[in-house]
Amino acid sequence: MATSTVLTLRLEPQLRKKLDTLAKATQRSRSFLAAEAIKEYVAINEWQISEIKKAIGEADRGEFATDDEMERLFKKWSRRRAR
């Protein structure tokens, strides 16, 4: 069984009201919804930071697209947009 800890946070009154409304509509507690939102936020940011670190590593190794590759990419997307 997973353990949990208590976290206290402050919310603006309008956000608290929206959270209450959502909790009632979904028949979930505010605590459950807040925990799910934080879990999702952390997962997204962990992924983003990981991808940024990978990109920095590629840049440090000089793994860049050539000018010709970039030109082909720009032309490809320009043609698609013009359609």
OpenMM code with the backbone's topology and positions (N, CA, C; nanometers):
from openmm import Vec3, app, unit

residues = "MET ALA THR SER THR VAL LEU THR LEU ARG LEU GLU PRO GLN LEU ARG LYS LYS LEU ASP THR LEU ALA LYS ALA THR GLN ARG SER ARG SER PHE LEU ALA ALA GLU ALA ILE LYS GLU TYR VAL ALA ILE ASN GLU TRP GLN ILE SER GLU ILE LYS LYS ALA ILE GLY GLU ALA ASP ARG GLY GLU PHE ALA THR ASP ASP GLU MET GLU ARG LEU PHE LYS LYS TRP SER ARG ARG ARG ALA ARG".split()
positions = [
    Vec3(0.0846, -0.1178, 0.0000),
    Vec3(0.0000, 0.0000, 0.0000),
    Vec3(0.0894, 0.1245, 0.0000),
    Vec3(0.0613, 0.2152, -0.0882),
    Vec3(0.1401, 0.3380, -0.0985),
    Vec3(0.1090, 0.4296, 0.0189),
    Vec3(0.2108, 0.4972, 0.0634),
    Vec3(0.1880, 0.5953, 0.1695),
    Vec3(0.1730, 0.7322, 0.1070),
    Vec3(0.1120, 0.8207, 0.1800),
    Vec3(0.0962, 0.9572, 0.1315),
    Vec3(0.1272, 1.0528, 0.2453),
    Vec3(0.1538, 1.1763, 0.2078),
    Vec3(0.1795, 1.2794, 0.3070),
    Vec3(0.0834, 1.3949, 0.2840),
    Vec3(0.0686, 1.4744, 0.3835),
    Vec3(-0.0207, 1.5893, 0.3751),
    Vec3(0.0569, 1.7082, 0.3204),
    Vec3(-0.0044, 1.7802, 0.2296),
    Vec3(0.0521, 1.9020, 0.1723),
    Vec3(-0.0524, 2.0120, 0.1860),
    Vec3(-0.0127, 2.1207, 0.2420),
    Vec3(-0.1033, 2.2348, 0.2565),
    Vec3(-0.0667, 2.3380, 0.1522),
    Vec3(-0.1663, 2.3914, 0.0840),
    Vec3(-0.1387, 2.4953, -0.0139),
    Vec3(-0.2470, 2.6010, -0.0106),
    Vec3(-0.2117, 2.7155, -0.0626),
    Vec3(-0.3065, 2.8269, -0.0670),
    Vec3(-0.3570, 2.8421, -0.2104),
    Vec3(-0.4867, 2.8631, -0.2217),
    Vec3(-0.5495, 2.8852, -0.3516),
    Vec3(-0.6250, 3.0169, -0.3483),
    Vec3(-0.6291, 3.0824, -0.4606),
    Vec3(-0.7136, 3.2007, -0.4730),
    Vec3(-0.8583, 3.1553, -0.4608),
    Vec3(-0.9428, 3.2381, -0.4030),
    Vec3(-1.0833, 3.1992, -0.3823),
    Vec3(-1.1541, 3.1516, -0.5098),
    Vec3(-1.1278, 3.2177, -0.6215),
    Vec3(-1.1936, 3.1777, -0.7467),
    Vec3(-1.1496, 3.0382, -0.7903),
    Vec3(-1.0217, 3.0071, -0.7734),
    Vec3(-0.9718, 2.8748, -0.8108),
    Vec3(-1.0297, 2.7697, -0.7164),
    Vec3(-1.0374, 2.8006, -0.5901),
    Vec3(-1.0962, 2.7078, -0.4919),
    Vec3(-1.2409, 2.6780, -0.5294),
    Vec3(-1.3142, 2.7807, -0.5702),
    Vec3(-1.4547, 2.7607, -0.6088),
    Vec3(-1.4645, 2.6705, -0.7318),
    Vec3(-1.3765, 2.6925, -0.8292),
    Vec3(-1.3759, 2.6077, -0.9488),
    Vec3(-1.3407, 2.4636, -0.9137),
    Vec3(-1.2441, 2.4469, -0.8235),
    Vec3(-1.2060, 2.3128, -0.7798),
    Vec3(-1.3223, 2.2445, -0.7092),
    Vec3(-1.3927, 2.3177, -0.6253),
    Vec3(-1.5101, 2.2628, -0.5571),
    Vec3(-1.6163, 2.2196, -0.6576),
    Vec3(-1.6399, 2.3026, -0.7574),
    Vec3(-1.7390, 2.2706, -0.8607),
    Vec3(-1.6990, 2.1450, -0.9364),
    Vec3(-1.5731, 2.1361, -0.9718),
    Vec3(-1.5233, 2.0184, -1.0435),
    Vec3(-1.5322, 1.8936, -0.9554),
    Vec3(-1.4975, 1.9079, -0.8296),
    Vec3(-1.5048, 1.7942, -0.7371),
    Vec3(-1.6484, 1.7419, -0.7269),
    Vec3(-1.7414, 1.8335, -0.7160),
    Vec3(-1.8818, 1.7933, -0.7060),
    Vec3(-1.9279, 1.7253, -0.8348),
    Vec3(-1.8912, 1.7829, -0.9491),
    Vec3(-1.9343, 1.7277, -1.0782),
    Vec3(-1.8755, 1.5895, -1.1047),
    Vec3(-1.7552, 1.5668, -1.0568),
    Vec3(-1.6880, 1.4383, -1.0820),
    Vec3(-1.7018, 1.3408, -0.9650),
    Vec3(-1.7671, 1.3860, -0.8591),
    Vec3(-1.7841, 1.3055, -0.7378),
    Vec3(-1.6485, 1.2589, -0.6834),
    Vec3(-1.5532, 1.3506, -0.6865),
    Vec3(-1.4195, 1.3263, -0.6321),
    Vec3(-1.3915, 1.4330, -0.5273),
    Vec3(-1.2945, 1.4067, -0.4433),
    Vec3(-1.2593, 1.5068, -0.3421),
    Vec3(-1.1652, 1.6108, -0.4028),
    Vec3(-1.1605, 1.7275, -0.3396),
    Vec3(-1.0633, 1.8298, -0.3812),
    Vec3(-0.9230, 1.7732, -0.3724),
    Vec3(-0.8979, 1.6985, -0.2676),
    Vec3(-0.7652, 1.6411, -0.2462),
    Vec3(-0.7265, 1.5473, -0.3612),
    Vec3(-0.8193, 1.4632, -0.4034),
    Vec3(-0.7926, 1.3715, -0.5141),
    Vec3(-0.7613, 1.4489, -0.6415),
    Vec3(-0.8445, 1.5488, -0.6722),
    Vec3(-0.8241, 1.6264, -0.7942),
    Vec3(-0.6925, 1.7031, -0.7906),
    Vec3(-0.6592, 1.7609, -0.6766),
    Vec3(-0.5334, 1.8349, -0.6641),
    Vec3(-0.4145, 1.7409, -0.6803),
    Vec3(-0.4211, 1.6228, -0.6190),
    Vec3(-0.3118, 1.5256, -0.6313),
    Vec3(-0.2947, 1.4808, -0.7757),
    Vec3(-0.4061, 1.4559, -0.8451),
    Vec3(-0.3987, 1.4163, -0.9861),
    Vec3(-0.3389, 1.5275, -1.0718),
    Vec3(-0.3788, 1.6511, -1.0452),
    Vec3(-0.3261, 1.7647, -1.1215),
    Vec3(-0.1757, 1.7805, -1.0979),
    Vec3(-0.1326, 1.7667, -0.9750),
    Vec3(0.0098, 1.7786, -0.9440),
    Vec3(0.0878, 1.6644, -1.0080),
    Vec3(0.0331, 1.5436, -1.0027),
    Vec3(0.0983, 1.4278, -1.0640),
    Vec3(0.1196, 1.4504, -1.2147),
    Vec3(0.0168, 1.5001, -1.2809),
    Vec3(0.0252, 1.5273, -1.4252),
    Vec3(0.1254, 1.6392, -1.4544),
    Vec3(0.1229, 1.7437, -1.3752),
    Vec3(0.2156, 1.8559, -1.3916),
    Vec3(0.3599, 1.8097, -1.3779),
    Vec3(0.3858, 1.7288, -1.2765),
    Vec3(0.5219, 1.6787, -1.2541),
    Vec3(0.5656, 1.5895, -1.3702),
    Vec3(0.4785, 1.5018, -1.4163),
    Vec3(0.5127, 1.4117, -1.5267),
    Vec3(0.5463, 1.4906, -1.6537),
    Vec3(0.4662, 1.5895, -1.6857),
    Vec3(0.4901, 1.6702, -1.8054),
    Vec3(0.6219, 1.7449, -1.7946),
    Vec3(0.6473, 1.8038, -1.6795),
    Vec3(0.7703, 1.8808, -1.6627),
    Vec3(0.8931, 1.7921, -1.6565),
    Vec3(0.8823, 1.6728, -1.5988),
    Vec3(0.9942, 1.5784, -1.6002),
    Vec3(1.0293, 1.5416, -1.7443),
    Vec3(0.9255, 1.5141, -1.8250),
    Vec3(0.9474, 1.4786, -1.9647),
    Vec3(1.0139, 1.5956, -2.0379),
    Vec3(0.9625, 1.7143, -2.0179),
    Vec3(1.0154, 1.8307, -2.0882),
    Vec3(1.1612, 1.8562, -2.0500),
    Vec3(1.1931, 1.8481, -1.9243),
    Vec3(1.3314, 1.8686, -1.8808),
    Vec3(1.4222, 1.7613, -1.9382),
    Vec3(1.3759, 1.6375, -1.9415),
    Vec3(1.4536, 1.5285, -2.0002),
    Vec3(1.4832, 1.5547, -2.1474),
    Vec3(1.3809, 1.5990, -2.2213),
    Vec3(1.3994, 1.6271, -2.3640),
    Vec3(1.4939, 1.7456, -2.3853),
    Vec3(1.4854, 1.8454, -2.3010),
    Vec3(1.5752, 1.9606, -2.3117),
    Vec3(1.7194, 1.9160, -2.2886),
    Vec3(1.7395, 1.8313, -2.1865),
    Vec3(1.8745, 1.7815, -2.1585),
    Vec3(1.9289, 1.7002, -2.2748),
    Vec3(1.8439, 1.6180, -2.3368),
    Vec3(1.8862, 1.5416, -2.4548),
    Vec3(1.9267, 1.6358, -2.5676),
    Vec3(1.8464, 1.7387, -2.5903),
    Vec3(1.8748, 1.8344, -2.6976),
    Vec3(2.0046, 1.9099, -2.6707),
    Vec3(2.0274, 1.9475, -2.5464),
    Vec3(2.1529, 2.0157, -2.5124),
    Vec3(2.2709, 1.9234, -2.5377),
    Vec3(2.2565, 1.7959, -2.5036),
    Vec3(2.3621, 1.6983, -2.5315),
    Vec3(2.3905, 1.6867, -2.6801),
    Vec3(2.2849, 1.6821, -2.7608),
    Vec3(2.3020, 1.6760, -2.9063),
    Vec3(2.3723, 1.8011, -2.9572),
    Vec3(2.3322, 1.9153, -2.9054),
    Vec3(2.3952, 2.0411, -2.9478),
    Vec3(2.5417, 2.0440, -2.9062),
    Vec3(2.5700, 1.9979, -2.7847),
    Vec3(2.7096, 1.9941, -2.7388),
    Vec3(2.7954, 1.9029, -2.8247),
    Vec3(2.7326, 1.7972, -2.8808),
    Vec3(2.8062, 1.7057, -2.9699),
    Vec3(2.8098, 1.7560, -3.1141),
    Vec3(2.7461, 1.8694, -3.1393),
    Vec3(2.7451, 1.9262, -3.2737),
    Vec3(2.6486, 1.8585, -3.3684),
    Vec3(2.5483, 1.7937, -3.3140),
    Vec3(2.4508, 1.7211, -3.3969),
    Vec3(2.3393, 1.8162, -3.4407),
    Vec3(2.3709, 1.8982, -3.5383),
    Vec3(2.2757, 1.9956, -3.5907),
    Vec3(2.2332, 1.9563, -3.7313),
    Vec3(2.1181, 2.0029, -3.7721),
    Vec3(2.0749, 1.9856, -3.9105),
    Vec3(2.1600, 2.0774, -3.9982),
    Vec3(2.1882, 2.0295, -4.1193),
    Vec3(2.2643, 2.1126, -4.2121),
    Vec3(2.1741, 2.2229, -4.2665),
    Vec3(2.2354, 2.3215, -4.3302),
    Vec3(2.1569, 2.4286, -4.3927),
    Vec3(2.0642, 2.3724, -4.4993),
    Vec3(2.1121, 2.2751, -4.5765),
    Vec3(2.0285, 2.2135, -4.6808),
    Vec3(1.9084, 2.1397, -4.6202),
    Vec3(1.9311, 2.0693, -4.5115),
    Vec3(1.8210, 1.9982, -4.4460),
    Vec3(1.7160, 2.0966, -4.3942),
    Vec3(1.7600, 2.2045, -4.3386),
    Vec3(1.6665, 2.3042, -4.2884),
    Vec3(1.5897, 2.3702, -4.4021),
    Vec3(1.6583, 2.3983, -4.5114),
    Vec3(1.5927, 2.4587, -4.6275),
    Vec3(1.4838, 2.3660, -4.6813),
    Vec3(1.5124, 2.2363, -4.6912),
    Vec3(1.4116, 2.1397, -4.7376),
    Vec3(1.2928, 2.1361, -4.6417),
    Vec3(1.3204, 2.1427, -4.5140),
    Vec3(1.2130, 2.1412, -4.4147),
    Vec3(1.1256, 2.2657, -4.4275),
    Vec3(1.1872, 2.3816, -4.4420),
    Vec3(1.1100, 2.5054, -4.4582),
    Vec3(1.0239, 2.5009, -4.5837),
    Vec3(1.0811, 2.4511, -4.6922),
    Vec3(1.0043, 2.4409, -4.8174),
    Vec3(0.8875, 2.3445, -4.8022),
    Vec3(0.9118, 2.2319, -4.7357),
    Vec3(0.8064, 2.1322, -4.7144),
    Vec3(0.6889, 2.1942, -4.6397),
    Vec3(0.7155, 2.2633, -4.5296),
    Vec3(0.6092, 2.3208, -4.4500),
    Vec3(0.5460, 2.4421, -4.5173),
    Vec3(0.6236, 2.5142, -4.5956),
    Vec3(0.5680, 2.6289, -4.6685),
    Vec3(0.4680, 2.5814, -4.7724),
    Vec3(0.4993, 2.4721, -4.8416),
    Vec3(0.4082, 2.4162, -4.9421),
    Vec3(0.2798, 2.3672, -4.8759),
    Vec3(0.2928, 2.3021, -4.7625),
    Vec3(0.1736, 2.2510, -4.6924),
    Vec3(0.0840, 2.3660, -4.6480),
    Vec3(0.1439, 2.4718, -4.6024),
    Vec3(0.0662, 2.5871, -4.5535),
    Vec3(-0.0054, 2.6563, -4.6683),
    Vec3(0.0556, 2.6587, -4.7859),
    Vec3(-0.0024, 2.7287, -4.9015),
    Vec3(-0.1246, 2.6562, -4.9558),
    Vec3(-0.1386, 2.5295, -4.9241),
    Vec3(-0.2506, 2.4497, -4.9801),
    Vec3(-0.3816, 2.4928, -4.9276),
] * unit.nanometer
topology = app.Topology()
chain = topology.addChain("A")
for resn in residues:
    res = topology.addResidue(resn, chain)
    for name in ("N", "CA", "C"):
        topology.addAtom(name, app.Element.getBySymbol(name[0]), res)
